[in-house]
């Protein structure tokens, strides 16, 4: 039986040190909705930007003044609302039905069911602009949840909706439907955060060669244990693009998981193969290039006939396909550190500090 009162974290988007813990009445599910007891929440760099008021590059989306942060959770369905008789609407399809006791993860853009995302889907993004999941109980539409395999723990499953899904789409979104990355392909993963480590695990499990960059030899050692074929310390080898070309015999990488932005994109262009793909994930090294080192992107793309693709997570049907792959390969997301619910603010600050390897999780309930 759900409690009458629950707690949630709220941010005024005014700093990582200003999150506040609030009490509220436990919500009740409506038609084609379920109430979920949230067990684990994994954090993304996006969450820190939302909390600091810096997530503002989607012009079509306006952020509310105060919001429950975070997008990724694993939980258990504890109550089911009434079932609609409208089966003509894909969002009310019987295939989305859930029952009490089902263990589920949230999808990021709740209405993004298939194909290309659009502005209306972004408006439903959890943890900005829609209320997030850093709360003890939350109501979801049934189409915004996916059941997860039993072999994954709650902490592991919570890591899948954004990081793993973004990695999956980065590796597979440009292929004919049904095809995935395979052997004889090379992937460069920048850094050892959630998306990059997920891409390493997926690509290695599929038989691809993976090159991982990091400034930490210890993190590179861990990446080797997860299946990286080559590792490059960009502190000791600042021209890591040349190092990528060297280990690929001047061929270059088929796919570069580009998370750095301003300080890394140019090098990604230099080490991707002719006709290769740069999957643009983030901008950890900044959003603005140095003016004196700026080259028109058209020229950089033309130089090696490159595809530059922005990746905004993926649709629900791809998340389900990814879960089948994960279960078949026995992939377990890498959890760096777990914080308690009371330590959510500390967890976000730890993530922002960049010392993690893989994912950071807040355990909301057992």
N, C-alpha and C positions, 0 to 999 in steps of 0.2 A: 504494500500500500504506500503510494507516494506521500511524503510529508505535506503539511499545509503550507509551511514556509520553507523557502530554499535560499541559497546564497549565490551571488554572481559577482564577477569582477567587471568594473566599468572604467572606461577611459574617457576623459574629456579631450583626448588627442593633444595633450599639453605636456607630455613628458613621461618617460618610463618610470620615474619616481613618484608619479602622482596618480597611479591607479588606486581605485577605492573598492572596498568590498561592501556590497549592499545586500539587504534582505528583501525578498519579494514573495508574493503569493505564488504557489506552484501552479503553473498553467494547466489547462484542460484541453485535450485534443478535440478538434472539430471534425467536420466531414473530410474523409480521406487524409486524416492526420494521425500521428501517433505521438505519445509522450515517451521520451527516451531518458533513462537514467544515464548520465554521462559518467564514464569510467576513467577515460584517459584522453588528454588533449595534447597533440604535438604542436610545436611552435615553428613558425616560418619567419624569415627575415621581414616579410611583408607585415607581419603583426607588429614588429617593433616600429616600422614606419607609420603604421596607423596610429599607434600610441603616441608618437612624437609629432603627429600632424603633418607628416611628410609624404603620405601616399596620395599624391594629387596629380598624377600624369594621365589619368583617364578623364578627358574633358566631358564625356557624356554622363559621368557619375558624380553626384554630389554627396559628400559625407555628412551624416548627422553630427550635431555638436557633441553628443555623448553616445558611446556605443559599447556593447559587450564585445571584447576583442576575440580573435582567433577563429580559425576556419576548420581545423581538422580534429575530429573526435571519433572515439569508439565508445559505444555504449550498448545498453540493452533496452529493448522495447518493454515498457511496463504498463501501458494502457493504449487502447486502440479506439479511435473515434468511429463515428458512423460511416458506412460505406455508401458512396454515391452510386446511383443507378445510371449515370451518364458514362457509358463505356466508349462513346464516340470520340471523346477528348483523350489524346495520348497521355496527358498528365493524370488521367483518371483510369488508366488501363488496369485490368485485373492482374497483369504481370507485376504490378508494383505492390501488390497486397503484402502486408506484414502481419505477424501475430505476436502476442506477448511472449517474451522469452527469446525472440530473435536478437542475435548480436549483430550490430550494424555499424557502418561508418558513414559519415556525411559526405555528400558531394559538395564541391566548392560553390559553383554557380548553379543554384538549385534547379533552375528551369532548363539548363543546358543538357538535353537528353541525347542528342545525336548531332552529327555534322558540325558546321561552323558556329562558333559563338557569335552573339551580336550584343548590341548595347543593352537591350532589355534583359539579357541573361546576366550581364555584368552588374546590373542593378540589384540582382538577387545574390550577389557574392557574400558569403558568410564572413563575418568579422569586418565588414565594410563594403558597401553601405548597409547591408542587412545585419541584424544582430548576430553576434558570433556564438561560440560554443563554450566559452570559459565560464560555465554555469553548471550547477548540480543537476538540474533537470531542464529539458528543452523540448518544445513541440516542433516537429518537422512534418512537412508534407511527405506522404509515402514515397513519392517519386524522387525525393531528395536524399534517400538512404539506400545503401546497398549492403546485403548480407555478406559477412566475411567468413573465410575458411576457419575451421576449428583449430588448425595447427598454430595459428598466430595468437600471441598474447594480446591483451587489450592495448598495452603500450606499443607493441609492434604494429598492430592494425591501425592505430591512430596516426601512424607516420605515412600512410599511403595516399590520402586524397589529394594533396598538393605536390609534395616533393616527388614521390614515386610517379604520380600521374604526369607531372610535367616532364620528368625524365623519359617516361614511356612515349609521350607524344613527340618529344625532341628526336627520339631515335626512329620513330615509325610513321610520323604524320605525313611524310611526302611519298609514301609507298602506295601501291595499289591496295585496296582494302583487303585485309586478311593477311598480308605479308608483314613480316617483322625483320628486324636486323638479324644478321647471321654471320657465319664464318667468312673470312677473307675481307672483312671490313675493319676499319680502324677508327676508334673514337678517342678524342681528347676530352678529358674531364678536368675543368679548372677548379682547383681547390678540393676540399673534402667536407663540404657542407651537405645538407640533406639531398638536394637535387643531384649533385655530382656523385655522391656515393650511391644513390639509387640508380643512376645511369651506369655506373661501374658494375653494380650487381646484375642489372638486366642485361647489359651488353656482354659481360663475361659469361653469364649463364647461357646466352644464345650462341656462344662460340666466337665472338668478335675479339679483336685485340684492343686493349684499353691502355691509354697513356694518361697518367694522373700527374697533375702539377700541384705543388704545395711549397710553403716556406719551411715546413717542419719535416725533418728526416724521420721522426717518430710516426707522424701521420702517414708518410709515404710507406713506411714499413707495414703499417696496418692495411694500407691500400693494396700492397702486394699480397697480403694474406687473403684479401677478398677477391683476388683474381687479376689485379693489374699486371700487364705484361711489362710495361716500362713505367718508370717514375722519374720526375724531373723536379729538382729543388730550384725554384725560380729566384731564390736569394743568391745561391752560388752560381746559377746559370741564368742570368737575367735575360739572355737571348734564347728563351725557351722555345721560341718558334723555330730557330735553327736546329735546336735539339730534336724537335719533333720531325723535322725534315730528315735529319740524320738517321734516326731509328727507323724511318719509313723509306729509306733509300731514295730520298728526294721526291717521293710520290706525294706525301702529305696525308692528312687525315680525311677520311670520308665525312665525318661529322665532328664538329667542335661544339661542346657544351659551353656556351659563352655566358659566364656569370659575372665577369669583371666589369665590363662596360668601358669607360673612358680610357683606362690604362691598359686594357688587354685586347680590345677589338681589332686594332691594327695588326697585332701579332697573330691573331686568329686568321685574318685574311692572308697572312704570309705563309701559314703552315697548313691551310686546308687544301685538299687536292683540287685539281682542275675539275669543275663540275660538282664540287662538294657542297656540303650544307653547314652553315653556321646557325645554330639554334640559339637565339637571343633570349636568355632567361632573366638576367638581372644586371645590376650596375653597382656591384660592391665597391669598385674602385672609383666611382663617381659617375655623374650624369652628363658632365660637360668635358669635352676634349680640351687640351691646351690649344689655344688659338694658333700658336706658331707651329704646331705639329698636326694641324687639321688638313685632311685630304678628303675631297668629295667622295661620298660613299659609292656613287656611280662608278668612279674610276676604280675603286678598290674591288667592287664586285666584278667589273669587266676584266680585271687583271688576271684572274684565274677562273672566270666563268662561274662565279659563286652564287649560290642561293642563300640569301639572308632572310631568316624566318623568325618572326616574333612568336613566342609560345605563351599562350594564356591558358594553362592547364588543359583540360580536355573534357569531352562529353561523358555522360554516364555510361553509355554503351561501351566506350573504350576502357573505362575503369573496370567494368565487369570482365572484359576480355583480358585486361592486365592481371586481374585476380586469378584467372584460370592459369595464366602463364606462371605466376608466382607459386601457386600450389603445385603445379606440375614439376617445377624446378626446385621446390622447397626453399625459396628465398625468404630470408628473415631480415626485415629492415634493421639497420644498425642504430641502436639507442645509446647515445653518449652518456646521458645523465637524466635521472628522474627526480623531480621536485614534488613536494606535497602541494595541495590546493592553496594552503596559506602562503606558500612561497612562490606564487605565480609571478609577482613582480620581480623577484630575484631571478627567476628562470628566464624572463625576457631580457633582463640586463646581462645575464650570462651568455645568452644567444647573441646579443648585440656585440659582445666583446670578441666574438669570433674564434674562441679557443676550442670549440666543440669539433667532434669528428662524427658526422652523421646527424642524428636528430636529438632534440631536447624535448622532454615530455613532462607535462604536469599531470600527476595522478589525482583525479578529482574524487574518486570513490572506489571502493573495492567491489 
